[in-house]
Amino acid sequence: MKEEYVQALANGIVNPIVKQLHANSLVGAGSIAYLAEKGVIDLDDYLKYMNSLKDSLLQADDYDSDTKEAIKQEFDFYQNKLKM
């Protein structure tokens, strides 16, 4: 019973945070798509820049493997949304 309570409590704390982070990602991708559509930025150039930044971050010694995986997933999420 105690484990179930702790799990429910943890889910109650984590789920809203995860939803907010996902919403922030969508807003960020939408902002970049809007700027590209209006001709303010070149989307292909932006995606090349972001790939270079991602590669640089993934090679850095500053991050552990879990953080690097999170960075990779976030960058890949953005790219997939922007290529739609």
Contact map, one row per residue, 1 for C-alpha under 8 A:
111110000000000000000000000000000000000000000000000000000000000000000000000000000000
111111000000000000000000000000000000000000000000000000000000000000000000000000000000
111111100000000000000000000000000000000000000000000000000000000000000000000000000000
111111110000000000000000000000000000000000000000000000000000000000000000000000000000
111111111000000000000000000000000000000000000000000000000000000000000000000000000000
011111111100000000000000000000000000000000000000000000000000000000000000000000000000
001111111110000000000000000000000000000000000000000000000000000000000000000000000000
000111111111000000000000000000000000000000000000000000000000000000000000000000000000
000011111111100000000000000000000000000000000000000000000000000000000000000000000000
000001111111110000000000000000000000000000000000000000000000000000000000000000000000
000000111111111000000000000000000000000000000000000000000000000000000000000000000000
000000011111111100000000000000000000000000000000000000000000000000000000000000000000
000000001111111110000000000000000000000000000000000000000000000000000000000000000000
000000000111111111000000000000000000000000000000000000000000000000000000000000000000
000000000011111111100000000000000000000000000000000000000000000000000000000000000000
000000000001111111110000000000000000000000000000000000000000000000000000000000000000
000000000000111111111000000000000000000000000000000000000000000000000000000000000000
000000000000011111111100000000000000000000000000000000000000000000000000000000000000
000000000000001111111110000000000000000000000000000000000000000000000000000000000000
000000000000000111111111000000000000000000000000000000000000000000000000000000000000
000000000000000011111111100000000000000000000000000000000000000000000000000000000000
000000000000000001111111110000000000000000000000000000000000000000000000000000000000
000000000000000000111111111000000000000000000000000000000000000000000000000000000000
000000000000000000011111111100000000000000000000000000000000000000000000000000000000
000000000000000000001111111110000000000000000000000000000000000000000000010001000000
000000000000000000000111111111000000000000000000000000000000000000000000000001000000
000000000000000000000011111111100000000000000000000000000000000000000000000000000000
000000000000000000000001111111110000000000000000000000000000000000000000000000000000
000000000000000000000000111111111000000000000000000000000000000000000000000001001100
000000000000000000000000011111111100000000000000000000000000000000000000000000000100
000000000000000000000000001111111110000000000000000000000000000000000000000000000000
000000000000000000000000000111111111000000100000000000000000000000000000000000000100
000000000000000000000000000011111111100000100000000000000000000000000000000000000100
000000000000000000000000000001111111110000000000000000000000000000000000000000000000
000000000000000000000000000000111111111110000000000000000000000000000000000000000000
000000000000000000000000000000011111111111100000000000000000000000000000000000000000
000000000000000000000000000000001111111100000000000000000000000000000000000000000000
000000000000000000000000000000000111111110000000000000000000000000000000000000000000
000000000000000000000000000000000011111111000000000000000000000000000000000000000000
000000000000000000000000000000000011111111000000000000000000000000000000000000000000
000000000000000000000000000000000011011111101100000000000000000000000000000000000000
000000000000000000000000000000000001001111111100000000000000000000000000000000000000
000000000000000000000000000000011001000011111110000000000000000000000000000000000000
000000000000000000000000000000000000000001111111000000000000000000000000000000000000
000000000000000000000000000000000000000011111111100000000000000000000000000000000000
000000000000000000000000000000000000000011111111110000000000000000000000000000000000
000000000000000000000000000000000000000000111111111000000000000000000000000000100000
000000000000000000000000000000000000000000011111111100000000000000000000000000000000
000000000000000000000000000000000000000000001111111110000000000000000000000000000000
000000000000000000000000000000000000000000000111111111000000000000000000001000000000
000000000000000000000000000000000000000000000011111111100000000000000000001000000000
000000000000000000000000000000000000000000000001111111110000000000000000000000000000
000000000000000000000000000000000000000000000000111111111000000000000000000000000000
000000000000000000000000000000000000000000000000011111111100000000000011001000000000
000000000000000000000000000000000000000000000000001111111110000000000000000000000000
000000000000000000000000000000000000000000000000000111111111000000000000000000000000
000000000000000000000000000000000000000000000000000011111111000000010010000000000000
000000000000000000000000000000000000000000000000000001111111001000010011000000000000
000000000000000000000000000000000000000000000000000000111111100000000000000000000000
000000000000000000000000000000000000000000000000000000011111111000000000000000000000
000000000000000000000000000000000000000000000000000000000011111100000000000000000000
000000000000000000000000000000000000000000000000000000000001111100000000000000000000
000000000000000000000000000000000000000000000000000000000101111110110000000000000000
000000000000000000000000000000000000000000000000000000000000111111110000000000000000
000000000000000000000000000000000000000000000000000000000000001111111000000000000000
000000000000000000000000000000000000000000000000000000000000000111111100000000000000
000000000000000000000000000000000000000000000000000000000000001111111110000000000000
000000000000000000000000000000000000000000000000000000001100001111111111000000000000
000000000000000000000000000000000000000000000000000000000000000011111111100000000000
000000000000000000000000000000000000000000000000000000000000000001111111110000000000
000000000000000000000000000000000000000000000000000001001100000000111111111000000000
000000000000000000000000000000000000000000000000000001000100000000011111111100000000
000000000000000000000000000000000000000000000000000000000000000000001111111110000000
000000000000000000000000100000000000000000000000000000000000000000000111111111000000
000000000000000000000000000000000000000000000000011001000000000000000011111111100000
000000000000000000000000000000000000000000000000000000000000000000000001111111110000
000000000000000000000000000000000000000000000000000000000000000000000000111111111000
000000000000000000000000110010000000000000000000000000000000000000000000011111111100
000000000000000000000000000000000000000000000010000000000000000000000000001111111110
000000000000000000000000000000000000000000000000000000000000000000000000000111111111
000000000000000000000000000010000000000000000000000000000000000000000000000011111111
000000000000000000000000000011011000000000000000000000000000000000000000000001111111
000000000000000000000000000000000000000000000000000000000000000000000000000000111111
000000000000000000000000000000000000000000000000000000000000000000000000000000011111
